[in-house]
């Protein structure tokens, strides 16, 4: 039975890896948010999926990469129940299209008592997190105090002043995201506390109709004909385009790809700039219509229309911007699969098994550790290849990539050493090098060590460990039963032999 243990361990962790690769596409309320998360946008001169932007933005604002939908203390004693969370991509979609709902999410961490007292907030509310709605009336005060603190030397700032600046930075990011697709801040001010009644798709259709009329009128005037546009239509167009001036200045995301696919890397526009420019050029990019339809469909609870337009936009992007879309999809897959995180988890288990091997000198434990180090090495290599495909350059171009690549090189050298000295030190060095390199590199990424540990020890990893534990207990019991059965059989055979000897002694003639 011990011979089967390495294959059983390998099988469990292959299932663990496969579950990460082929996990079902998320769908929230019928909305295919995961498909929306695959769409490419430009942020910080880098084209990336919306999903990546959402994770980074949520971390910059909240300090975490997940958003609980309930009070974590509500299930403190129910460890078997998982806390429900809002997917980062859906949170970002909500921020851009349903600001009234997004403004109630508790995403701004405030723990300093001085900051709380100055903002007249109750301490401890929402586990130290506050919603934009809690801070909205205090934005002017926050801005004035920020201007004062910004004039101080960094070393002269008190702890509460540093947290004040972090809060201001988080609010700026949030408002820029909120105005990345439509002028939500302006719409909320105009609504005056009432629900915002804005249908982006319908308003854009009316604007496009007026735009076509203006183009025809301009062409007629060139031919010497008199053709005027209705003044009401002109005013409506001016008001619509004027409202998107806010978006053109404040938007954090550039969602409109360039007209020339060859220049798709750095010529993206935000949606506000595209609409404002259309008043001069008389043309709107195709992508504007798709984002307007998606926005209205999600805001008004129409999953069929949302999903259909996401699919249409993806098809259009694939035809016009194939290489760019392929690269973004690779990055999305890498974000979901997390090969380095999976590799680190498997390196950890392999190292534990090796420690047990040095204690018990069990061949089954050694072989189990060997198979896991090989599997983790394959994932480590796959992560480097995916990074090369995404970045288009060797991993040594950054500190993060250099540490991971250095760990991979040490892994190969240690594995080669183990080939000649099969007693475990080389294998242990390989597992330790891979684990240390990946954990060190991820401590530099957003979220730091805490986020890395939370991601590594997720439910799928813990399930794999529990499965191996149950299998190990079952095998131990089975071996114990087999041992007892063999012992009973041996005792029975011994008693039979003794009985036969006594019978032979009795039957033999005396001397």
N, C-alpha and C positions, 0 to 999 in steps of 0.2 A: 504493500500500500504506500510505503514511503516513496517508491519510485514514481508514483503518480502525482505526488505533491507539487513538484516544479511545474508540471503541465496545468494542474488545477489553478495554481497561483497566477501563471501566465494567462490562462483563460479568463480569470476574474478581471484582471487589469486590461485585457484586450476589450472586454465588454465595457469597462470604465472609459476607455479611450473612444470606442465606437459610439457610446452614448453621447459624448461631447461632439463628435463629428456629425452625427446624424440625428441630433435632437430635433423634435418637431418645431415647425415655424410657429412663433407666437401669434396669437390672434386675440385681441382684447375687444370684447363686445361685438365680434364680427369684423372688426377693422384689422387688416393685415399690417400691423404696425411694423413688424420685422421687415416687410418688403419696403415700406417707406424708409426704414432705417438704412437700407442699402443704397439709397439715392445719393449721388455725389454732390458735394458742395465745396466751396473754397473757403478755407479759414487759415489765416496766417501764412498765405502764399503756398498752401498745401491742399491739394484736392483729396478729400477723404469722405467716407460715408457719414451720413447724418448721425448714425449710431455712435461713431467715435466722438463726434462733436458733443453729443448729448452726455456721454459718460464724463468727458473732460469738464464740461460746463457745470454739471451737477457737483463734481468734486470741488471745483473752484469756488462754488457758492456755499455748498453744504459741508464740504469736507469729507463726504462719503460718495461712493459710486452707486448707491441704492437709496430709494426713497420709501420708507415704511408707510403703509397706509393705515396703521393703527398704533396705539401706544405700546411700545415694547414691553412695558411692565405688566400689560394685561395678560401676557402669557409667560411670565417669569417662571412660574412653577409648572408650566406645561411644555417641557422641553421637547416633547415629541411632536408638537405642532409648530409649523413653520410660519413666521411672520409674513404677512402679505406685503408685497412691494410693488411699486409702480415702475414699469420699465422705463429707463432713461429716455429712450427714443419717443415713447408716448408722452412722457413728461414734457419734453421739448416741443412736441407737436401741440400739446395743450397750451403751453406758454405762448406759442405763436398764433394759435387760432381760437382759444377759449380762455382769454386772460382772466375773466371773472372767476373761473374755477381754479386756475393756476395761482391766483393771488391769495387763495386761502390755504395753500400748501405750506407747511411749516418747514422752511428750508434755510432760514438764516440763523446760524448759531450765535447766541449772545450769552456768555457766562459771567462776564465781569459785572460785579455789583455796581460799580460807578457808572458804567454804560447804561445798565438797566434803570438806575435811579434817574439819570439825566433824561432818558427817553420815557420815563414814567411807565415802565413795563413791570408786570408781576414776575418775580423770579420763580424759576422752576416750571413755568407754564410750557407745555409741549416738550418736556424733557430738555429744556434749554434751547429749543428751536422756535422761531417766530415766523409768521407769515408776512408777505408783502403788505397785506391789508392792515396788519398791526403797526406797520411802520410808515404807511403812505402819508398820513397826516403830519408826520415829523420829518419829511424829506428836506424841507427848507432848513430846518434846524440842523439836521445832519450835514447838509452842504456847508453851512456857515462854520460849524465847528471843524469840519474837515479842512476848510481853507486856513483856519488858524493853526491847526496841528501841522499842516503841510509846511508851514514856514519855520517850524522848529527843526533843529538838527536831529537826525535819527537817534543819536545816543542820548539826547535830552528828553525824549518822549517817554511818558509813563506807560505802564502796561495797559491801562484802560485806553490810552490814546492810540496805541498800536492796534488794539482790537477795534477801535472806532474806525481807523483807516481800512481795516480788513472788511468791516461791515459796509463801508462806502464802496469799496471795490466790488463786493458781491452785488450790491444794489445796481451799480453801473452795468455789470455783466448781465444781470437779470433784465434790466430795461432795454438793453441793446438786443438781447435775444427776443424779447417781447415785440420789438418793432422790426424784426428781421423779415417778416412776410407781409404784414399789413400795419397801418398806423394805429396800433392798439392804444397807446397812451393818449393820442389826440381823440380817438373815438370815446375813450372812457371819460375824458374831460368834458366832451360835448354832451355825453349822456347824463352827466351830473349825478352819478350814483345809481341811475336806473340801468337795467340790463342793456347791453350794447346790441342794437339791431343793425347788423352789418352783414350783407351777403356779398362777399367778394366776387364770386362768379357772376352774379346778376349785374352788379355794378360795372364789372369789367366788360361784360357783353354790351351794355348800353354805351360805354366809353368807346369800344371798338366800332360800334355802329356809327357813332358821331365822327370817329376818326376816318372812316371810309367816306362819309359825306364830305368832310373837309378836303380829303384828297381829290375827290371828284370835282369839287368846286374850284380847287386850285388849278386842276388840269383844264377846266372850262375857261377860267380866266386867261390862261396862257393862249388859248385859241380865240380870245377876244369876245367870249360869251359872258353874259352876266348871270351868275348863279350864286345866290346867297344861302347861308346856313341859318337855320332858326336860332334866334338869340338865346332861347331857353336851353337849347342843346349845347351851345357854346359855353354858357355859364356852368352847366352841369359838368362838361368836360374839364373846364378850368378848375372847378372845385375838386373833382376826383383826382386829377393829376397833381394839384397843389397839395392835397393831403399826403401824397406819397413823397413830398420833399422831406418830411420827417424820416421816412424809411431810408431815403437815399443818404441821409447824414448819419443816422443812428444805427442802421442795421449792422449786426456783427457778421452775418453770413452772406456770402455771394452765391446765390442759387441759380443764376442764369448763365449757362455756358456761352462761350464766345461764338460768333457767327462762323468763324473759320476754325474747323476742328483741329487743324495743325497747331493752332495757338491755344489749345484748350488748357494748357498748364497754368497760365497766369493772366488771362484776359477775361476772367469771369466778372459779372456785374451783380450788384444786389438788385432786388426786384424794384426798389424805389427808383433807382437810377434809370432802369429800363423804361419804366412808365413815364417818368419825367422827360426823358429823351424822345419818347414816341410822339409827344406833342409837337416836336420840331421835325422829326423824320417822317412821321405818318405811318410808322411800322412798329409792331409789337413782336418781340421774340416768341416763338412757339411755347417755350417753357413757362412764360408768364401765365398763359391760359391754363396749363396743367396745374400749376401751384394754386391758382385761384379756385379751380374746381375741387382740388383735394382739400383746401382750406374750408370751403363752404360745406362740403360733404361731411367732414369731420365735425365741424362746429354745429351742424344741424342734425347730427345723428343719422347719416345715410351711409352705412358701410358698403352697400353694393356699388354706389356711385364712387366712393372713395377707392375701393379695391380696383374697380375697372379703370379708373384714371391713372392709378399708380402703375398698373400693368401697361397701359398705353404709353405712358411716359418712359417706362423702362425700355419698351420696344423701340421707341423713337431714339432714345439715347444710344441704344446698342447699334443702330444703323448709322447714326451720324458720328458717334464718339466711341466706337468699339474698343480701342486699346485703353482709353481712360476708364471706361466702365468696367472692363475686365480687371484692371488694376485695383479699382475701388472694391469690387466684389471679393478679390483676394484678400484685401485688408479686412473686410467685414468677416470673412470666413476665419481669418487669423484671430480677430477679436472674439469670435464665438468659441472657436476651438481652443485657444490659449495653449499652444503646444508646450511652451516653456513652463507654464504653471503645472500642466499634467506631468511633464518630465520631472519637475522638482518633487512632486508628490510621490512619484514612483522611486526616485533616487532615495527619498527618505525611508520608504519601506524596505528597499534593498539594503540600505545601511543597517537598519534594525535587524534584518534577517542575518546579515553577516556577523553582527555582534552576538546573536544567538548561536551562530555556527562556531565562533571562537570559544564560546562557553561550553557547548555540548559536543562539538566536533561531529556534527551530523551531515552526511553527504547530501541528504535531501534539502537541508537548509542552504547549503552552499550552491547547489544547482538552482534553487528557487531564486536566490539573490542574483546569480549570474544571468538568468533569463530576464529579470527585471531591469538590471543595469543595461542589457542589450536593448530592451524595449525603450527605456528612458533615453538612451543614446540615439535611437532612431528618431524619437520625438524632438530631441535637442537639435539634431541635424535638420529635421523638417522645418523647425522654427527658423533656423538660419536661412534656409532656402526661401521660405516665404518672405522673410525680411528682405532678402536680396531682390525678390520679384517686386515687392512693394516700393522699396526705396530706390532700386536700380543702382545700388552701390554696395561695396563690401561693408560688413558690419563694423570694421575698425574706424569708420568715420565718426563715431560717437562713443562717449564713455560707456553708455549702456551696452551698445553692441560689442565694444572691445572686451568688456568683462565676460559677456556670454561666450564670445569666440575663444577667449583665453581658457575658460573652463572646458570648452569642447576639445581644445588641443591637449590639455592635461588629461582629460578623459581618455583620449586615444592613446597617449603615452602610457598611462597607468594600465589600460586594457592590454597593451602590448607586453608590458612587464608581467602581467598575470599569465600571459600565454606561456611564459618560461618558468615562472615560479607559482605553481597552483596551490597556494596555501592561504589565499585571502587578502593579504596586504595590498596587492595591486588593485584588486576588485574594490576593496574598501576605499582606497585612494580615489578611484574613478567615481564611485558613488558620492563621496564627500566633496570632490572637486566640482562635480556637476551641481550638487545641492547648494554649495557655498556660492558658486558663481551666479546661479540663477536667483538665489535669494538676495545677494548683494546688489545685483543689477536691478531687481524689482523694488528694492528699498529706495532707489533713486527715482522711480516712476511715480506718477500721481497716486496718492494713497499711502505710500510708504510701506514699512513693514506690516503695520496693522492690516491694511487692505490686502497685502500679499498673503498673509496668513489666513485671512477670512476667505480669500478666493481659493487657496490651495486646499484647505480643509472644508470643502463644500460638501453638500449632501451626497453627491455621487461618490466622492472619495471615501467618506465615512461608511457608505453602504458597501463599498468594496472591502474595506477593512473588516466590517461586521461579517460579511460573507466568508472571508478567509478564516476568521475566528470560529465561525460555526462549523465550517468544513474541518478545521483543525481539531475541534472538540469531538466531532463525529468520528474522525479518523482515529483519534486517541482512544475513544470508547470502543471502536471496532477492533483496534489492535489489542486493547485490554481484554475484550471478550474472546478474541482469537487465542490470546495467551492462556486465559483460564481454561478454554476448551482443550487446548493442547495439553495443559497441565493435568486436567481431569482424565484425558485419554491415556496419558503416560502413567498416572496413578492406577487407572483401571488395568492397564497392561501389566504393571508391576505386581498388582494383587493376583492377577491370573497366573503369572509366573510363579509367585510364592505358593499359591494353592497347588499348582502342578508339582512343585518340588516336594510339598508335604505329602501329597498322595503317593509320589514315587517312593518316599522314605518309608511310609507305612506298608506299602506293598512289597518292599524288598525283604528277602529271607534273613533271619538273624544268623550270626556267625556261630 
